[in-house]
Amino acid sequence: MNAFKAYKACVPIAWSPNLYITLVRGIPGTRKLHRRTLEALRLRKCNRTVMRWNTPTVRGMLQQVKRLVVVETEEMYKARKQKEQAHRAIRPPLVISHKPPSLTDAL
């Protein structure tokens, strides 16, 4: 199971005040109704995320395009962003010395 399906499987949508919606599949080739729904959600490009209030209207729109988007709660979104930042953090350079050890170092 990929990460997006894992997110979809464990999101408690009903109790979160805000929903973070990410478009993960392309728009070309979809039905016109789905394209208009994505336009109403302000999702225009892949891997873009928008925040919407958790209302029955928005949940109905998400139900219509559920195969194209990933829905996250605020806590899940912040945890994912924090994990991405930690992954991109600057690490100290790895220094490798190719010199043979001298006898003075051994003593």
C-alpha positions in Angstrom: 0.0 0.0 0.0 1.5 3.4 -1.0 1.6 6.4 1.3 -1.4 8.2 -0.1 -3.7 5.2 0.3 -2.4 4.8 3.9 -3.3 8.5 4.5 -6.8 7.9 3.0 -7.4 4.8 5.2 -6.8 6.4 8.6 -8.1 10.0 8.3 -10.9 10.8 10.7 -12.5 13.4 8.5 -15.6 14.1 10.6 -13.8 15.4 13.7 -11.2 17.7 12.1 -12.2 21.4 11.7 -9.9 21.9 8.7 -9.1 19.5 5.8 -5.9 19.6 3.7 -6.7 18.4 0.2 -3.9 17.4 -2.2 -4.4 16.7 -5.9 -2.4 13.5 -6.6 -3.7 12.5 -10.0 -3.7 14.5 -13.2 -6.7 16.4 -14.5 -6.4 15.5 -18.2 -8.7 12.6 -19.1 -11.1 13.1 -16.2 -14.8 13.9 -16.6 -15.9 17.4 -17.0 -17.9 17.3 -13.8 -14.8 16.2 -11.9 -12.7 19.0 -13.5 -15.3 21.5 -12.4 -15.3 20.1 -8.9 -11.5 20.4 -8.7 -11.8 23.9 -10.0 -14.3 24.8 -7.3 -11.9 23.3 -4.7 -9.1 25.6 -6.2 -7.0 22.6 -7.2 -5.3 23.3 -10.5 -2.0 21.4 -10.6 -0.8 18.0 -9.3 0.8 17.9 -5.8 -0.8 21.2 -4.8 -2.5 21.4 -1.4 -5.4 23.6 -0.3 -7.0 24.0 3.1 -10.8 23.9 3.3 -13.3 23.9 6.2 -14.8 20.6 7.0 -18.4 21.2 5.9 -20.9 18.7 4.3 -20.6 20.6 1.0 -16.8 20.1 0.9 -17.1 16.5 2.0 -19.6 15.9 -0.8 -17.2 17.4 -3.3 -14.4 15.2 -2.0 -16.6 12.1 -2.3 -17.1 13.0 -6.0 -13.3 13.2 -6.7 -12.0 10.8 -4.1 -9.8 8.9 -6.6 -8.0 12.1 -7.6 -7.2 13.6 -4.2 -5.8 12.8 -0.8 -7.5 14.3 2.3 -5.5 14.9 5.5 -6.3 16.4 8.9 -4.3 19.3 10.2 -2.2 17.1 12.5 -1.4 14.7 9.6 -0.4 17.6 7.3 1.9 19.2 9.9 3.5 15.9 10.7 4.1 15.2 7.0 5.6 18.7 6.4 7.8 18.3 9.5 9.1 15.0 8.2 9.8 16.4 4.8 11.8 19.3 6.4 13.8 16.9 8.5 14.6 14.9 5.4 15.8 18.0 3.6 17.8 19.3 6.5 21.5 20.2 5.9 23.7 17.4 7.1 27.4 17.7 7.9 29.6 16.5 5.0 31.0 13.1 5.1 34.8 13.3 5.0 36.7 10.3 3.8 40.5 10.1 4.1 42.2 7.9 1.6 45.6 8.3 3.1 47.2 5.1 4.5 47.5 5.3 8.3 51.0 6.3 9.4 53.0 4.6 12.0 53.0 7.6 14.3 49.2 7.6 14.5 49.2 4.0 15.6 51.5 4.7 18.6 
